Amino acid sequence: QVQLVESGGGLVQAGGSLRLSCAASERTSRSYAMGWFRQAPGKEREFVAAISGTSSTTSVANSVKGRFTISRDNARDSVYLQMNNLKPEDTAVYYCAAGSRFSPLSLLYNFWGRGTQVTVSS
């Protein structure tokens, strides 16, 4: 059982930046693809970004392309989401997830964190 803990959320003005971190409870290096998803009030959870076990492949949603970057440090069992030029529509709870397959589909991720709130003010 992999436990994931997100951190780094908060309140930021539009145009600002935040870096989210996700720490895993056990070695996830190369074993799991990692993803970031978000859920805004009244909306379904949506894909933000994903990274393969070896970091050889990444993917980001079109809505955040050019602004968000996903990375991982397997030595630290951590994955990161650098968010730049934040917009009010980025406001959501952001979740970290681990799965056996690199995918933008949330149903393919087996383990989930509890989420961290990101609020972007206009």
Salt bridges, closest charged atoms under 4 A:
GLU46 OE2 - ARG38 NE 2.55
ASP73 OD2 - ARG76 NE 3.24
ASP90 OD1 - ARG38 NH1 2.92
ASP90 OD2 - ARG67 NH1 2.73
